[in-house]
Amino acid sequence: MNVSQQEWVSRLNEDNNAVVLDVRTDDECAEGIIPNAINIDIYKGQGFIYMLDELDKSKNYYVYCKAGGRSEKACAVMNQMGFETTYNLMGGFMEWNGDVIIPE
């Protein structure tokens, strides 16, 4: 489901079953990530699928990329794989105005 930044944040803040998933490249993540996000680069192809398979499908996934296109595709793939709840951040990290941390 594509959601606005405001809706994404409000759902995330009230969700005790949430996982934030960043599907950008390592280089993009070096510029900053949303706190507590896990990173699985969608460009890893089959590796992306293998890593998704390790995740708990019963969790609610809040997915983002740089602008919203890759994360929308990631949500579609995840839904096909049996993930029940995925939220795509429209506008992606470029429009994010919440907290950001620089990964170590």
C-alpha positions in Angstrom: 0.0 0.0 0.0 1.4 3.4 -1.0 1.1 5.9 1.9 2.0 9.5 2.5 4.9 10.4 4.8 2.4 11.6 7.4 0.4 8.4 7.3 3.5 6.2 7.2 4.9 7.9 10.3 1.6 7.8 12.3 1.1 4.1 11.5 4.7 3.3 12.3 4.5 5.1 15.7 1.4 3.1 16.7 2.6 -0.3 15.4 4.2 -2.7 17.9 4.8 -5.2 15.1 6.7 -2.9 12.7 9.9 -3.4 10.8 11.4 -0.5 8.8 13.0 -1.8 5.6 15.4 0.3 3.4 15.9 -1.1 -0.1 18.5 1.4 -1.3 22.1 0.7 -2.1 24.9 0.9 0.4 26.1 4.2 -1.1 22.7 5.7 -0.7 22.4 4.5 2.9 25.8 6.1 3.7 24.0 9.4 3.3 21.7 8.5 6.2 18.9 6.1 7.1 15.7 6.2 9.1 16.4 5.0 12.6 16.1 1.3 13.2 15.8 0.5 9.5 17.3 -2.7 8.2 18.8 -2.5 4.7 18.3 -5.0 2.0 19.4 -3.7 -1.4 16.7 -4.4 -4.0 19.4 -4.4 -6.8 20.9 -7.6 -5.3 18.4 -9.5 -7.5 18.0 -13.1 -6.3 20.0 -12.2 -3.2 17.3 -9.7 -2.3 14.7 -12.5 -2.5 16.8 -14.8 -0.4 17.2 -12.1 2.3 13.5 -11.3 2.3 12.8 -15.0 2.8 14.7 -14.8 6.1 12.3 -12.1 7.4 9.2 -12.8 9.6 6.2 -12.5 7.3 3.9 -11.8 10.2 5.5 -8.4 10.8 4.3 -5.1 9.3 6.9 -3.7 6.9 7.5 0.0 6.3 9.5 0.1 3.1 11.4 3.0 1.6 13.9 3.8 -1.1 15.2 7.2 -2.5 12.1 8.3 -4.3 9.4 5.6 -3.8 9.7 3.5 -7.0 12.0 0.7 -5.9 10.2 0.4 -2.6 6.9 0.1 -4.4 8.4 -2.8 -6.4 9.8 -4.3 -3.2 6.3 -4.2 -1.6 4.8 -5.9 -4.6 7.5 -8.7 -4.5 7.0 -9.1 -0.8 3.2 -9.4 -1.2 3.7 -12.1 -3.8 6.0 -13.9 -1.3 3.3 -13.9 1.4 4.1 -10.8 3.4 0.7 -9.6 4.6 1.3 -6.0 5.4 3.7 -3.6 3.5 3.6 0.2 3.4 5.5 2.0 0.7 6.7 5.5 1.7 5.6 7.8 -1.2 8.3 10.2 -2.1 10.9 8.1 -0.4 13.9 9.3 1.6 14.3 12.4 -0.6 11.1 13.8 1.0 11.6 12.4 4.4 11.7 15.0 7.1 11.8 12.8 10.2 14.9 11.6 12.1 17.9 10.4 10.2 21.0 8.6 11.5 24.3 8.1 9.7 25.2 4.3 9.7 28.6 3.4 11.2 
